[in-house]
Structures are given as C-alpha cells and as structure tokens.
C-alpha cells in the first residue's frame, strides 16, 4: 500500500464520527478497508458489473 493511500485511510479513520455516539466510526485502518471494499462491491453489484 502506498503512502498516499495510508494517509487517506488515517484521515478517514480520524475524521469520521458515529452520528449516534459521537465517537470514532472506525476503530482501525482495517475497519476502513473492510467498509470500502464492501461499499465498492455493493456498487459494482448494483451496476451489474459483477
């Protein structure tokens, strides 16, 4: 993973807060990656790419 991607991951992890609790939405970088992959997969499935 390159440094730009890691920087983006950290930024997402630090800035995104849960609207319910007000705490961090993602506990670590892996949680951000999991969410991103699931979101991309859902979009691709919706567009019937996969």
Backbone as a ProteinNet text record, in pm:
[ID]
protein_1_A
[PRIMARY]
XXXXXXXXXXXXXXXXXXXXXXXXXXXXXXXXXXXXXXXXXXXXXXXXXX
[TERTIARY]
85.6	0	90.8	60.1	147.6	114.2	200.3	187	63.5	25.2	-94.3	-220.3	-228.3	-342.6	-346.3	-232.9	-227.3	-268.1	-227.9	-266.9	-418	-476.4	-621.5	-693.9	-643.5	-702.4	-702.2	-588.1	-578.4	-673.4	-683.2	-772.7	-918.3	-958.9	-1095.4	-1117	-1022.7	-1035.6	-1048.8	-971.8	-972	-1090	-1137.3	-1238.7	-1382.8	-1407.3	-1545.1	-1590.7	-1697.2	-1753.9	-1892.7	-1929.1	-2061.3	-2165.5	-2272.4	-2374.3	-2449.7	-2448.6	-2522	-2438.8	-2315.8	-2233.1	-2137	-2104	-2007.3	-1863.4	-1843	-1707.7	-1663.7	-1537.5	-1484.4	-1568.7	-1599.2	-1676.8	-1590.6	-1462.7	-1372.1	-1263.6	-1248.5	-1153.1	-1008.8	-990.9	-855.7	-863.3	-746.1	-741.1	-807.7	-799.9	-864.3	-1015.5	-1074.3	-1219	-1255.6	-1170.5	-1193.4	-1184.6	-1084.4	-1065.6	-1184.4	-1228.6	-1344	-1467.4	-1492.4	-1608.4	-1596.2	-1476.5	-1455.4	-1476.7	-1423	-1437	-1583.6	-1654	-1795.5	-1876	-1845.1	-1915.6	-1891	-1766	-1733.3	-1801	-1798.3	-1863.8	-2013.5	-2078.7	-2222.2	-2252.9	-2169.2	-2189	-2172	-2070.9	-2047.6	-2161.1	-2211.1	-2322.7	-2448.6	-2469.7	-2586.2	-2579.9	-2460.6	-2442.1	-2429.3	-2442.6	-2435.8	-2302.5	-2197.4	-2062.8	-2017.4	-2061.3	-2028.1	-2157.1
-116.1	0	123.2	217.7	334.1	436.8	536.1	631.6	720.1	752.1	835.4	761.4	632.6	552.6	542.6	519.7	510.3	642.8	753.8	885.9	904.3	863.5	873.2	785.8	665.4	576.3	640.3	696.5	759.6	877.7	956.4	1072.2	1028.7	926.5	874.6	823.3	746.4	688.3	796.9	903.1	1006.6	1103.4	1129.5	1232.9	1184.7	1058.7	1010.2	969.7	1033.4	1005	944.4	859.7	798.3	905.2	915.8	1016.6	986.9	862.4	824.3	848.1	798	806.1	924.4	976.3	1085.4	1039	908.3	853.7	811.9	770.4	726.1	613.1	622.3	518.3	394.7	417.3	308.6	298.2	178.3	161.6	149.7	107.9	96.8	105.5	102	113.2	-5.3	-122.2	-239.8	-223.7	-157.5	-133.3	-41.8	56.3	145	65.3	-19.5	-101.4	-194.9	-260	-350.2	-276.3	-158.5	-78.4	-37	4.6	49.4	-64.9	-181.9	-296.2	-337.5	-340.6	-376.5	-275.2	-147.3	-41.8	-53.2	-74	-89.1	-212.9	-321.6	-445.1	-421.9	-358.2	-330.7	-243	-142.3	-55.9	-133.4	-218.9	-297.5	-396.4	-453.6	-546.9	-473.4	-355	-273.8	-235.1	-208.1	-169.4	-292	-409.5	-536.2	-558.4	-510	-534.1	-674.1	-715.4	-849.8	-924.5
0	0	0	-86.6	-93.3	15.5	30.7	141.1	126.9	5	-17	29.7	-0.8	42	193.9	255.7	401.5	466.8	406.7	457.7	449.3	337.8	321.9	424.1	446.6	546.5	684.7	723.4	855.4	867.2	760	761.7	779.6	706.7	720.1	862	911.9	1045.3	1151.8	1140.2	1243.9	1233.6	1112.4	1095.1	1098.5	1064.6	1058.7	1198.8	1243.4	1375	1359.4	1451.7	1452.4	1486.5	1407.8	1438.1	1568.2	1610.3	1731.8	1857.2	1857.8	1978.7	1978.6	1860.9	1852.7	1862.6	1873.3	1879.3	1739.7	1729.5	1600.9	1543.8	1416	1348.4	1321.3	1289.5	1255.3	1361.4	1417.6	1526.8	1478.2	1351.9	1296.4	1143.8	1080.3	934.3	865.3	925	865.4	859	956.3	954.5	837.8	808.6	694.2	564.6	553.1	432.6	413.7	519.6	511.3	460.4	515.9	475.2	328.2	286.9	149.2	50.3	80.1	-10	-20.3	91.8	89.8	8	24.7	-48.9	-199.2	-239.1	-380.9	-437.6	-362.5	-407	-428.8	-332.6	-345.1	-466.6	-491.7	-608.6	-738.8	-743.7	-864.2	-888	-781.4	-793.9	-840.4	-786.4	-824.6	-973.1	-1022.5	-1162.1	-1253.8	-1195.5	-1266.3	-1338.8	-1276.1	-1327.3	-1285.3	-1166.4	-1117.4	-1089.1
[MASK]
++++++++++++++++++++++++++++++++++++++++++++++++++

